[in-house]
């Protein structure tokens, strides 16, 4: 499956836009879930839509499903691990 824009998140604390882009799924198979298990990137735009950078994330480290801008930074949902007992963990990234 090709890459796709999954979501656009506005950061009201920094006047930034975060574009969540799913990278092509090279391991695609119709039996597997083609959306959830994908590497992804976060493209950062300023209020005038100028590209400020792009950051790549591995599907094994962070999930693109929950990204939440906070005053302190951005919360990213950690990828689910087999032994997490269905708990959801987050990592706070500081925005410079």
N, C-alpha and C positions, 0 to 999 in steps of 0.2 A: 504494500500500500504506500502511496506517496505521502510526502509531508503535508501538514495542514495547520492552519491557524486554529487553535483550540479556544482561546479566550483572550480578551483584553481587559486588564485590571487597571483602574485609575488610582493613583496614590495621592490623596488630597493633602497629605502632609508635605510632600515635596513637589507637587504639580508635575508628576511623571506618569507616563503610561508604560505598562508592562505587557508586552505581547507574548503569549505562551504559544510556541510553535512546536508541534510534534514532528519529530524527524521521521524520515521514511522507515518503515518497519521491514527490515531485511529478512526477518524470521517469520514473516506472515504465513499463516496457514488458516484455512477457514474454520478449523476446529478450535484454534486458539482465539483469545480475545484480541482483536487487532488494534484496539484503542488504548487500553489501560497499560499494557506492558510495552512502553516505547521510551526511548531516550528523547529528550526534549531540550529546547533552548528558551531562554528568557531574553527578549529584545527590549531594550530600554529606550524610550523616546521622551524628549522634553515636551513642554507645553506647546511648542511650535512644531512638534512632530519631527524634530531633528534626531537622528539616530545617535545615541550616546554610547552604545555598546551592545554586545551579545554575549551571553554566558551559557555554556553547555552543561547539561545535567544528565547523569546516568539514571536510568530507570531503577537501578539497584540501590541508589542513594536517596533520591527525593522523588516525590510524586507531584505531578502537575495539577492534581485535582483541587488542592487547597493552598492558595497563596493569599496571604492577608497582610496588607500594608498597615503598620502601626506607627505611632509616634516614635517608638524606639528603633524601628527597622522593619524588616519584612519577615513574616513567619512562613516557613516552607514545611509542608508535611513530609515527614520522613517516609521512605518506602516501607511497606509492610514486610516484616520478617516472619518466618514460620513460627518462631518461639515467642512472639510478642503477646500471646494470649488475647488477641483482638484489641489491644490498646493502640491508640493513635498518639504518636510522638511528633513534636515539631522542633525545628531549629530556627533560631532568630538570627538573621543576617543584618549586619549594620550597613546602612547606605551612606557612602561617602560623597 
